[in-house]
Amino acid sequence: MVRKFNFNAGPATLPLEVLEEVQKNVVELSNTGMSVLEISHRGSEFKEIIENTRRLFVELMNIPKNYEILFLQGGASLQFAMVPMNLLRSGESADYIITGTWSKKALKEAKILGKVNIAASAEEDKFKRIPRAEEIKLSKEASYVHMTSNNTIFGTQWANFPEVGDVPLVADMSSDILSRKIDVSKFGLIYAGAQKNLGPAGVTVVIIRKDLAEKCPENIPSMLKYETHIKEESLYNTPNVFAIYTMKLVLEWMKRNGGAEKMEEINKRKAELIYSAIDKSDGFYRLVAEKDSRSFMNVTFRLKNEDLEQAFIKKAAAINLYGLKGHRSVGGVRASIYNAFPMEGAEALVEFMEKYAQEN
């Protein structure tokens, strides 16, 4: 098989050695006589898997002891509703910082459930940048402040997280979790769909400070209550066994390859290589994001017209540079270069970009 360089925004590329380990255990997991797709979520085999996955998160992210780690379903989209259900109490409000499509969707769900304040928004600038510190206007009575750490559609990313004082900071890190070192203690809650940096689609990681979970209201359904899943150790209902198992393998791969610190170093090198090619193209390629807001997970750019863009995407796919089409809502070109995306893929893209620019 010739593996493509997979630039898709998610589900995204996975380490080849992880896929090979999965391939082996799809038939039989560690002499159990069963496939990893068949083992019981109540059995000792899966208990070991989920405990090791938690341990790896604690180790790789340096998660303090006063946090719980949950493995839920429904993607980040369900967290858009679960966060305000659990944290937005009666008579209080929540602050939302709007930096793109996903933070707008989170805002929409919160508005259904309570009072919301837009603390800052980059929409007037077509989400080309992250709001500056002086633009963020927090409300005094906020239960929490919600943000999206990286924006896959527009290619922007927070270089420095906002200062919110004693108010819990809630972050959707679906597209850049474990791509860099962060201080978890600065956050009250972090959530992330797995399908970009952590594994396959179907499991969502929630890292929540214990005191926040304990304050959750009683009048919400059990399945939507963080405290339920904490008490049941993410086994209240049948979890996505296969996705959690694969995520464990990805975390082990990260650990072998230097952890978040090394991931950050490599990710920035990949991104800088592509950004440099765009900056040197004399306007043939044009970046969407402003320089100080550029993401090192999703590089978004445009060409002079859509015909050139469509031909670029088609010709790139013909030489195994796959998934470069921009999000359907904005068009253009997008190169998603998450943790498992190899440096060789970034180099191949730059070589193609230079050749394409010369020919056109």
C-alpha positions as CSV (number, residue, x, y, z in Angstrom):
1,M,0.0,0.0,0.0
2,V,1.1,3.5,-0.8
3,R,0.0,5.7,2.2
4,K,-1.3,9.1,1.3
5,F,-0.2,12.2,3.1
6,N,-3.6,12.9,4.8
7,F,-4.3,16.6,5.3
8,N,-7.9,16.0,6.4
9,A,-9.1,18.1,9.3
10,G,-10.6,15.1,11.1
11,P,-10.8,12.2,11.2
12,A,-7.2,12.7,10.6
13,T,-4.0,10.8,10.1
14,L,-2.9,8.3,12.7
15,P,0.6,6.9,13.4
16,L,1.3,3.9,11.1
17,E,2.7,1.8,14.0
18,V,-0.5,2.4,15.9
19,L,-2.6,1.3,12.9
20,E,-0.4,-1.9,12.6
21,E,-0.9,-2.7,16.3
22,V,-4.7,-2.1,15.9
23,Q,-4.7,-4.4,12.8
24,K,-3.1,-7.2,14.8
25,N,-5.5,-6.9,17.8
26,V,-8.6,-6.6,15.7
27,V,-8.3,-10.4,15.3
28,E,-7.1,-11.2,18.8
29,L,-6.2,-8.9,21.8
30,S,-3.2,-10.1,23.8
31,N,-4.0,-13.9,23.8
32,T,-7.6,-13.3,25.1
33,G,-9.1,-15.3,22.3
34,M,-11.3,-12.3,21.5
35,S,-11.0,-9.3,19.2
36,V,-10.6,-5.9,20.8
37,L,-13.9,-5.2,19.1
38,E,-15.5,-8.0,21.2
39,I,-14.2,-7.5,24.7
40,S,-16.6,-6.5,27.5
41,H,-16.4,-3.0,28.8
42,R,-16.9,-4.6,32.3
43,G,-14.1,-7.1,31.8
44,S,-10.6,-7.0,33.2
45,E,-9.1,-6.5,29.8
46,F,-10.8,-3.2,29.2
47,K,-10.4,-2.1,32.8
48,E,-6.7,-2.3,32.3
49,I,-7.0,-0.3,29.0
50,I,-9.0,2.5,30.4
51,E,-6.9,2.8,33.6
52,N,-3.7,3.0,31.5
53,T,-5.3,5.6,29.2
54,R,-6.1,7.8,32.2
55,R,-2.6,7.3,33.6
56,L,-1.1,8.4,30.2
57,F,-3.2,11.5,30.1
58,V,-2.0,12.4,33.7
59,E,1.6,11.8,32.7
60,L,1.6,13.5,29.3
61,M,-0.4,16.6,30.4
62,N,0.8,16.8,34.0
63,I,-2.8,16.8,35.2
64,P,-3.2,17.7,38.9
65,K,-4.8,15.3,41.4
66,N,-7.9,17.5,41.8
67,Y,-9.1,16.8,38.2
68,E,-11.1,13.9,36.8
69,I,-10.6,12.4,33.3
70,L,-13.7,11.2,31.5
71,F,-14.2,9.3,28.3
72,L,-17.6,10.3,26.9
73,Q,-19.5,10.1,23.6
74,G,-21.3,12.7,21.4
75,G,-18.3,14.6,20.3
76,A,-17.4,18.2,21.2
77,S,-20.9,19.1,19.9
78,L,-22.5,17.4,22.9
79,Q,-20.1,19.2,25.2
80,F,-21.5,22.5,23.8
81,A,-24.7,21.6,25.8
82,M,-23.2,19.6,28.7
83,V,-21.0,22.5,29.8
84,P,-23.8,25.0,30.4
85,M,-26.1,22.3,31.7
86,N,-23.6,21.5,34.4
87,L,-21.8,24.8,35.1
88,L,-24.3,27.6,34.3
89,R,-26.3,27.9,37.5
90,S,-29.6,29.8,38.0
91,G,-29.1,33.6,38.3
92,E,-25.6,33.5,36.8
93,S,-24.3,34.0,33.3
94,A,-21.5,32.6,31.2
95,D,-18.9,34.5,29.1
96,Y,-18.1,33.2,25.6
97,I,-15.1,34.3,23.4
98,I,-16.1,33.9,19.8
99,T,-13.3,33.0,17.4
100,G,-15.0,30.9,14.7
101,T,-17.7,28.4,13.8
102,W,-17.3,26.0,16.7
103,S,-17.3,28.7,19.4
104,K,-20.5,30.1,17.7
105,K,-22.1,26.7,17.9
106,A,-21.1,26.4,21.6
107,L,-22.6,29.9,22.2
108,K,-25.9,28.8,20.5
109,E,-26.4,25.9,22.9
110,A,-25.5,28.0,25.9
111,K,-28.1,30.6,25.0
112,I,-30.8,27.9,25.1
113,L,-29.9,27.1,28.7
114,G,-29.2,30.4,30.3
115,K,-27.8,34.0,30.2
116,V,-24.7,34.5,28.1
117,N,-22.3,37.4,27.5
118,I,-20.1,37.6,24.4
119,A,-16.9,38.7,26.1
120,A,-15.1,39.2,22.7
121,S,-15.6,38.3,19.1
122,A,-13.4,38.3,16.0
123,E,-16.3,37.9,13.6
124,E,-16.1,41.5,12.3
125,D,-12.6,40.6,11.1
126,K,-14.0,37.4,9.5
127,F,-12.2,35.4,12.2
128,K,-8.8,36.1,10.7
129,R,-7.3,36.7,14.2
130,I,-7.6,35.9,17.9
131,P,-9.1,38.7,20.0
132,R,-6.5,40.9,21.8
133,A,-6.4,40.9,25.6
134,E,-7.7,44.4,25.9
135,E,-10.8,43.5,23.7
136,I,-12.0,40.8,26.2
137,K,-14.7,42.2,28.5
138,L,-15.6,39.7,31.2
139,S,-18.8,40.0,33.2
140,K,-18.5,40.0,37.0
141,E,-21.2,37.3,37.6
142,A,-19.9,34.7,35.1
143,S,-20.0,31.0,36.1
144,Y,-17.3,30.3,33.6
145,V,-15.5,31.7,30.5
146,H,-15.6,29.5,27.3
147,M,-13.1,29.6,24.5
148,T,-11.9,27.4,21.6
149,S,-8.2,27.0,21.6
150,N,-7.7,26.3,17.9
151,N,-9.9,27.1,14.9
152,T,-9.8,24.5,12.2
153,I,-11.9,26.3,9.6
154,F,-10.1,29.7,9.7
155,G,-6.6,28.5,10.8
156,T,-6.2,30.6,14.0
157,Q,-4.9,29.6,17.4
158,W,-4.5,31.1,20.8
159,A,-0.7,31.6,21.4
160,N,-1.4,32.7,25.0
161,F,-4.6,31.8,26.8
162,P,-6.8,34.6,28.2
163,E,-6.4,35.7,31.9
164,V,-9.8,35.2,33.6
165,G,-9.0,35.5,37.3
166,D,-10.8,33.1,39.6
167,V,-13.5,32.3,37.0
168,P,-13.2,28.8,35.6
169,L,-11.8,28.8,32.1
170,V,-13.5,26.2,29.8
171,A,-11.7,25.2,26.6
172,D,-12.7,23.3,23.6
173,M,-9.3,21.8,22.6
174,S,-10.6,19.3,20.1
175,S,-8.0,20.3,17.4
176,D,-4.9,21.0,19.4
177,I,-4.9,19.0,22.6
178,L,-1.5,17.5,23.4
179,S,0.0,19.4,20.4
180,R,1.9,21.6,22.9
181,K,2.6,21.9,26.6
182,I,-0.1,23.6,28.6
183,D,-0.8,24.3,32.3
184,V,-3.9,22.3,33.0
185,S,-4.4,24.1,36.4
186,K,-5.3,27.3,34.5
187,F,-8.5,25.6,33.3
188,G,-11.6,24.5,35.1
189,L,-12.6,22.1,32.2
190,I,-11.0,21.0,29.0
191,Y,-12.9,18.9,26.4
192,A,-11.7,17.4,23.1
193,G,-13.0,15.1,20.4
194,A,-10.4,12.5,19.8
195,Q,-10.4,12.4,16.0
196,K,-7.6,15.0,15.3
197,N,-4.7,14.4,17.7
198,L,-5.8,11.6,20.0
199,G,-7.3,8.7,17.9
200,P,-10.4,7.8,15.9
201,A,-13.8,9.4,16.1
202,G,-16.2,8.2,18.7
203,V,-14.7,9.3,22.1
204,T,-14.5,12.7,23.7
205,V,-12.1,13.4,26.6
206,V,-13.3,15.7,29.4
207,I,-10.8,16.9,32.0
208,I,-12.7,18.6,34.8
209,R,-11.8,20.1,38.1
210,K,-13.5,18.0,40.9
211,D,-15.0,21.0,42.7
212,L,-16.8,22.1,39.5
213,A,-18.4,18.7,39.0
214,E,-19.6,18.6,42.6
215,K,-21.5,21.8,42.1
216,C,-23.5,20.5,39.1
217,P,-27.3,20.9,39.4
218,E,-29.4,17.9,40.3
219,N,-32.2,18.6,37.8
220,I,-30.5,17.4,34.6
221,P,-30.6,13.9,33.1
222,S,-28.1,11.4,34.6
223,M,-26.5,10.8,31.2
224,L,-25.7,14.5,30.8
225,K,-24.3,15.0,34.3
226,Y,-20.5,15.0,34.7
227,E,-20.9,13.7,38.3
228,T,-22.6,10.6,36.9
229,H,-19.6,9.7,34.8
230,I,-17.1,10.5,37.5
231,K,-18.9,8.1,39.9
232,E,-19.1,5.4,37.3
233,E,-15.6,5.9,36.0
234,S,-16.9,6.6,32.5
235,L,-18.8,3.2,32.5
236,Y,-22.3,4.5,33.2
237,N,-23.2,3.3,29.7
238,T,-21.2,1.2,27.2
239,P,-18.2,3.4,26.2
240,N,-16.5,3.3,22.8
241,V,-14.1,0.5,23.8
242,F,-12.3,0.4,20.4
243,A,-11.8,4.2,20.3
244,I,-10.5,4.3,23.8
245,Y,-8.1,1.4,23.1
246,T,-6.8,3.1,20.0
247,M,-6.4,6.3,21.9
248,K,-4.2,4.5,24.5
249,L,-2.0,3.3,21.7
250,V,-1.7,6.9,20.3
251,L,-0.8,8.2,23.8
252,E,1.9,5.5,24.1
253,W,3.2,6.6,20.7
254,M,3.4,10.2,21.9
255,K,5.2,9.2,25.1
256,R,7.8,7.2,23.1
257,N,8.3,10.2,20.8
258,G,9.0,12.8,23.5
259,G,5.5,13.8,24.7
260,A,3.8,17.2,24.3
261,E,7.1,19.1,24.4
262,K,8.5,17.2,21.4
263,M,5.1,17.3,19.6
264,E,5.1,21.1,19.9
265,E,8.6,21.4,18.5
266,I,7.9,19.2,15.5
267,N,4.4,20.7,14.9
268,K,5.9,24.2,14.8
269,R,8.6,23.2,12.4
270,K,6.0,21.6,10.0
271,A,3.8,24.8,10.1
272,E,6.7,27.2,9.7
273,L,7.9,25.3,6.6
274,I,4.5,25.7,4.9
275,Y,4.0,29.3,6.2
276,S,7.4,30.3,4.8
277,A,6.5,28.9,1.4
278,I,3.3,31.0,1.4
279,D,5.1,34.1,2.5
280,K,7.8,33.7,-0.2
281,S,5.3,33.1,-3.0
282,D,5.0,36.9,-4.0
283,G,1.2,36.8,-3.4
284,F,0.5,33.6,-5.4
285,Y,-0.7,32.1,-2.1
286,R,-2.5,34.3,0.4
287,L,-2.9,33.4,4.1
288,V,-6.3,33.6,5.7
289,A,-5.0,34.1,9.3
290,E,-3.1,37.1,10.5
291,K,0.5,36.5,11.4
292,D,0.2,36.6,15.2
293,S,-2.8,34.3,15.2
294,R,-1.6,31.6,12.8
295,S,-2.4,28.0,13.8
296,F,0.3,25.3,13.7
297,M,-2.4,22.7,13.4
298,N,-4.4,24.0,10.4
299,V,-2.8,26.2,7.7
300,T,-5.5,27.9,5.6
301,F,-4.8,29.8,2.5
302,R,-6.2,31.1,-0.8
303,L,-5.1,31.4,-4.4
304,K,-5.9,34.2,-6.8
305,N,-9.1,32.5,-8.0
306,E,-11.2,29.4,-7.4
307,D,-10.2,27.8,-10.7
308,L,-6.6,27.8,-9.5
309,E,-7.6,26.5,-6.1
310,Q,-9.6,23.6,-7.6
311,A,-6.8,22.6,-9.9
312,F,-4.3,22.8,-7.0
313,I,-6.4,20.5,-4.9
314,K,-7.0,18.0,-7.8
315,K,-3.3,17.9,-8.8
316,A,-2.2,17.5,-5.3
317,A,-4.5,14.6,-4.7
318,A,-3.1,12.9,-7.8
319,I,0.3,12.7,-6.1
320,N,-1.1,11.5,-2.8
321,L,-1.4,14.9,-1.1
322,Y,-4.9,14.2,0.0
323,G,-7.6,16.2,1.9
324,L,-6.4,19.8,1.1
325,K,-9.9,21.2,0.3
326,G,-10.9,24.0,2.6
327,H,-14.0,23.7,4.8
328,R,-17.2,23.8,2.7
329,S,-18.3,27.0,4.5
330,V,-15.3,29.1,3.4
331,G,-13.6,27.3,0.5
332,G,-9.9,27.7,-0.2
333,V,-7.1,25.3,0.8
334,R,-6.4,23.9,4.2
335,A,-3.5,21.7,5.3
336,S,-4.2,20.0,8.7
337,I,-0.9,18.9,10.2
338,Y,-1.7,17.3,13.5
339,N,0.7,15.4,15.8
340,A,0.8,12.2,13.7
341,F,1.2,14.0,10.4
342,P,4.8,13.4,9.2
343,M,7.4,16.1,8.4
344,E,7.8,14.4,5.0
345,G,4.3,15.3,4.1
346,A,4.9,19.0,4.9
347,E,8.0,18.9,2.8
348,A,6.2,17.2,-0.1
349,L,3.4,19.9,0.0
350,V,5.9,22.7,-0.1
351,E,7.7,21.1,-3.1
352,F,4.4,20.8,-4.9
353,M,3.4,24.4,-4.0
354,E,6.6,25.8,-5.4
355,K,6.2,23.9,-8.6
356,Y,2.5,24.8,-9.0
357,A,3.3,28.5,-8.5
358,Q,6.0,28.4,-11.2
359,E,3.7,26.6,-13.7
360,N,0.9,29.1,-13.1
